[in-house]
Amino acid sequence: MNLKIYNSMTRTEELFVPREEGKVNMYVCGPTVYDYIHIGNARPVIFFDVARRYLESLGLEVNYIVNFTDVDDKMIRKANELGITVPELAEKFIEAFKEDRDGLGARPATIQPRVTETIPEIIDFIDGLVKKGAAYENGGDVYFRTATFPEYGKLSHKNLDELQYGIRIDVDERKESPQDFVLWKAAKPGEIYWPSPWGNGRPGWHIECSAMVRKYAGDTLDIHGGGHDLQFPHHECEIAQSESLTEEPLSRYWMHNGFVNIDNQKMSKSLGNGINVRNLLKLAKKEPIRYLMLATHYRSPLNFSEEILKQADRSVERLANSRDNVVHRLSTVAKGSLSLAKDEVLQSRLAELQAQFNASMDDDFGTPDAITAWFGLVTEANNYLQRESVSEADLLSILERFEAMDDVLGLLPAREEADLLDEEVDALIAERAEARSNRDWKRADEIRDLLAERGIVLEDTPQGMRWRRK
């Protein structure tokens, strides 16, 4: 295996070697389910889906964990505003997340744990830190004693004097040090809570992921991922509390995707330029959205605009048309009537393009260059289809490469959808052909226009008429 991953911890590309041969434990921080996810959330959903797919294409068994934060300050405030309970709010937006994830073409995680289902493990984790002197209780709250972990800041490469404090909780005089962060929060009147050795309360933000990682993957992950904004403080705090308890590295490789800008502006609430995935899926299908996300390397900032989305749509259409043309050419001949002999020059070129695709993905999941290799395949396929005589075996080989690349990137509609011919369209096409043979040009044009209104594009090919959806 030649896969190299840029490790945010070491800031270098490193050869990927799983802790256990043939298996990968990958944890990616999931959403806080108080609202619909936005385009910035969509980027890790799509990218880590592709990373997981590629790892699986290498023959690895991937235990892919994406958590739901289903209780926190934002959720309590939102539930109060809506006049519902926190669990009711969580259920609504967990289902919404799953719908949006599916809408983006991402596959469900292997495990999707919830904070509220991990409370016993969280309490045990905190209790272990208290017993080791790495955490302390004050007024029903429990804090991590940052001074006990000298390596705090090693992921973000900052020292304690540079770091900002007060993450998801105001700087509190009850802390021994401003750098300390909350592990357990005492419940305020009317808030959701669980009993604990320190009184009724609920988990702090950072401890949730550490406990879920340990429960579902053990002390050390192969890959821990998330957005760049999570590097500090969230992942930094995860490292401190996990490694203080287990005395083992929390993860062997750390991966962080870049930010998403909207029309070259930072996405922010103050600018009101956020786009939620629900509205995004009204603008375009999942394939061009995925293309837009993958055409930029995951670690680089990504710019979104409707014009860029339209360009992505045209690129996906080019990929789909090439694949569909190969399928159509294959369907115009009787099976077994073509020579089974393969064109060795073509086969060599197909192998080169697949190797180029794999080498791009091996270079820190380089999806932009992988897409370039795919368009090389499109060129080869289109050139081959210009031949009068083709080999069934070669056509199948081309399709095999299309499918192998799409299994990783997920940029094409399912072939069943692309090839579907309903009876009404078939009848109209047959009627148009009859009208043309009878020189009834008016009726033929009427049918052509009607099909165009339905998004059906007719194309004359050397092998006869074919159609596709626009």
Secondary structure, 3 states (H helix, E strand, C coil): CCCEEEECCCCEEEECCCCECCEEEEEECCCECCCCCEHHHHHHHHHHHHHHHHHHHCCCEEEEEECEECCCHHHHHHHHHHCCCHHHHHHHHHHHHHHHHHHCCCCCCCECCEHHHCHHHHHHHHHHHHHCCCEEEECCEEEECHHHCCCCCCCCCCCCCCCCCCCCCCCCCCCCCCCCEEEEEECCCCCCCECCCCCCEEECHHHHHHHHHHHHHCCCEEEEEEEHHHHHHHHHHHHHHHHHHHCCCCEEEEEEECCEEECCEECCCCCCCCCEHHHHHHHCCHHHHHHHHHCCCCCCCEEECHHHHHHHHHHHHHHHHHHHHHHHHHHCCCCCCCCCCCCHHHHHHHHHHHHHHHHHHHECCCHHHHHHHHHHHHHHHHHHHCCCCCCHHHHHHHHHHHHHHHHHHCCCCCHHHHHCCCHHHHHHHHHHHHHHHCCCHHHHHHHHHHHHHCCEEEEEECCEEEEEEC
